[in-house]
């Protein structure tokens, strides 16, 4: 625990998301600290409240809506000059009632990739960046289909809206470099982002958007690699906390369910997954036996989305 003045104030906040992908932002009302700044709606826990109860109460008081369903997402600690807050962020996809500013505050439905309302509370920058991460993280599988056939499948997946890809193959270096280069150039035609597994140098030489660290690389790492997007593979709480400490942008936690490639191997299961994700500051993708129809289940257990090796191609 820090000194009295730095004990964090717990706040529940909801990312209220319409079917068109827009999220609700609210202005802080006059008379409150940081009045006129924009934020995700929510507020402080009252004594004895759980985060979800606090969120439901705040959304009712501030916006006049009733919460039907909220999924735990990430927890960010932010130090303002006057206080430290711990933001428990939830994704709210179902509610009833018509949101309006019950405290005289303005509200606005915003595209998370191009928020227009300003100024934003400073704690929201990383939150918005994470919010823009797609819900599906596709991992290449050229070894299964052959390179030519895989590239055709990649093209279809991109046309169908896949936006985040990890190049992970066992090939001789020259061949892998060429393959990665081709994946990056095709993906960029569709505004999709590509991470290269294991090699910062290859990520740079192929024009990829970032690097995905294997667990051993993560655990030996001292500082952030010089890339836009940095991800890592984790399997337990210690690795997840190390990723959080280093400021990894997102992680993949596995294996959740049994897979064809590792039959009979021990798996985490959803309850354990949820436990491991508790209060992490970065998005977590679930990997292992994933199919698109498990998205809702994954989100209900704190996942940002799912990572797929087979289901996506």
N, C-alpha and C positions, 0 to 999 in steps of 0.2 A: 504493500500500500504506500502511496506517495504521502507527502505532507498533507495536512488538512485541506489546503487550498488547491491541491492538484488531484484530489479524489474525483474520479470521473462521474459526471452526471449522466445517468442512463436515459437515453431518448429512443423512442420507437418511431420509425418513419416508414411511410408506405410509398412504393412506386406504383401508383395507380395507373394501369395500362389499358387503353382502349383496344378494340379489335384491330384498328388501323395502325397500332404500334405507338401512337402518341401517348405521352405520359403527362400527368397533372403536376404542375408546379404552382406554388402559392407564395404570395408576397408576405413578408413578416409585417404584422400590423403595427400601426403607430403605437408608441408607448412601450414596445418591447425592445430588448437589445437588438442591434442590427436591423432596425425597422427599415422597410423599403428594399431589403435584400430578398432574393428569391431562394426557395428551398423545396424539398419534398415535404408534403404535409405530415404532421406528426407532433409529438411533444414528449415531455418528461413523464417517467413512470410515477405513479402515486404509490404510497407506501403499500408494500405487499403485492403489487401488480406484477403479473408476468408480462413479457414484451407484447404478446399478442393481445392481451386484455387492454394494455395501455394503448396500443394502436387502435383497437376498435373504439375505445372511448374517445380518443383524440379526433378520429375521423368523424365521429358523430358530432362532437362539440364544434369542431372547426368548419366542417363542410356539410353537415347535415346528412351524411350517408351512413348506411348500415353495412358493415363488413360481412361478406358471405364466405370469402376464402382468401387466405394470404399464405404465401410460401416463404419460409425463412431463406434469406439470401446471403448477405455478408454483414460483418460487424466492423465498423471503422472507428478508431479513436482519433479525435482531432483536438489539438490544443489551440484554443482561441486565447487572445491576450488575457482575458478575464477569467476563463474557466476551461476545463477539459471536458469534452463530451464523448460519450460512447454511443455511437449511432447503430442501433439494431435495425438493419434494413430488411423490409419485407417486400415481396412482389405481390401486388393486389390485382388479381385478374377478374374477380367477381365481387360485386357489391350491388346494393339497390338504393334507389333515391337519386336525386339529381344534384351533383356537387355545386355548392355555392358558398361564397365567403361569409360565414356566419359572424366573423369578427371584423367585418368591414374590409377584409383584405381582398386584393385582386387575385384571381386564379387564371391559369392559362394552360391549354393543352399544347404540349411542345413535342416536336420531333427530337428524340434524344441525340440524333446525330448532328443537329443544327439548332440548338436552343437559342431562341431569340430574346427571351426575357432577361433583363439584367438590371443591376449587378446580381450575380449568383453568390450565395454564401461560399467561402473558399473551400469548405470541406467537400463540396459537391464535384469538384473537378475529376478526381479519380473515379467517383461513383458513376458519373456520366460516361466516362471512358469504358468502364467495365460493362455498363449497361448496353453499350454498342457491340459487345462481343456476341457473335451469333450463338444460337443454342445447339448447333451441331458442329462438332470438330471432327473432320474426316481424316483418317490416316491412310496413306497410300498402300496399295497391295499389288504392285506390279508383279511380284514374285508368283502370285497365284494365277494371274491372267496372261502374263507376258506383257512387255512394254507397249507394243502397238495396240493390243486389245484394251489395255488399261487406259491408255490415253483417250480412246473412244469413250470409255465409261466415265472418265473424268469430265469430258466435254458435256456429256448428258447431265452429270451431276451438277455442273456449273450452270447449265441452262435451267436446271430445276431449282436453282437458288442456293446451292452450297457456297458458303462464303469464307470458310476457314479450313485450311488444309495443312496437315503435317506430312512432310516427305520423310518416310522411314523405310529404308530398304537395305538389304544386304547385297551390294553390287561392288565390282571393282571400282576404285575411286574415279577413274576417267569416265566410266559409264554412268556412275551415280551423279557426277557433276553435270553431265549432259542431260540426264533424265530430270534432275532438279531444275535445271535451266528451262527445260521445256514445260514442266509443270507450272513454274512461276510465270512464264510468258503467257501461257493459256489462261491461268487464273486471273492475271492482271487485266485481261480483256473483259473480264466479268466483275471487276472490282472486288475480287476475292483476295484474301491474304494467305500467305504461305509461310510456314515455319519449317526450318531444316532441323532434323533430329541430330543432335550431338556436335554439330560443327558451326561455330561462329564464322570461321573463314569462308566456308561454303555458303553460308547464309549471305555473306557480303558479296562474294564473287558471282553468285547467281541472281543477285538483285532481290532476294527473298525479303520478307517483312520482319523476320525475326528468327529466333533459335529456340528449339525445345531441348532442354537438358534431360539426360538420363539421370536416374536417382543418384548414382555414384558421382556424377559431375556436380549435381546440386549440393551434395553433402561436403564436397571438397572446395566449393566455390567461396570466395571471399567478398567479391563485389559484383554488382550488376554488369553483365556484358554490354558492350556498346551497340545495342540494337533497339529498334522501336518496340518490338513485342517479344516478351520473354516468358516462356512457359517451362514447366518441369513435370516429371512423373514422380508420384508419391504413392506409398503403400501403407504408411502408418502416421501416427500423430507427430512423432519426432520430426519426420521429414516435412510434414505440412507446416509445422511451426518454424522450421528452418527456412522454408520457402517464404513464409510470411515475413520473417525477420529480414531477409535479403531483398524483399520488395518484388518478388516474382509477380507478373501480371495475371497469370492464371495457372492452375495446376490440374493435372489429371490424376484421379485417385482410382486405383484398381487392385485386384479384380473384384467386381461387385457380384456378378452372377457367373455360373459355370459357362465355359466357352468350348467350342469345337477344338480349338488349337491346344487347350490345356485341360483335357477331360480328367475329372477326379481331383484336380488341384483345390486346395482350400480357398474359399471365397469370403468376402466381407459380409455380403448381404446388405439390405437397405438400412436396417436399424443401426448396425455398426457404422455404415457410411455416414449416416446422420449424426451420430455421436462424434465421429472424427472431425466433421465439418464445423462443429459448434464454435461460434464466435470467430471464425477466420475472417481476415480482412480482404481476401481476394476470392474471385469466383473459382468454383471447383466443378470439373466435368467428371461424370461417372463413366468408367470404361470397364468392359468385360460383360459379354452377353447382351449388349445393348441393341435395341431396335427402336425405331421412331415411336412406336406406340407406348413405349415406356417413359416418354418425356414427362408426362404429368406426374408419374410416380417419382421420377428422379427429382423434379422440382419440389414435390411435397417433402422430400428428405434433404432439402437444402442445396441440391445441385443447381448450378447455373444452366447446365445442359448435359448432353451426352456426347461421348467420343466413340466413334465407330470405325472398325477395320473392315467389316464385311457388309453390314446392313446397308451401308450407304452406296455401295457400288453395284 
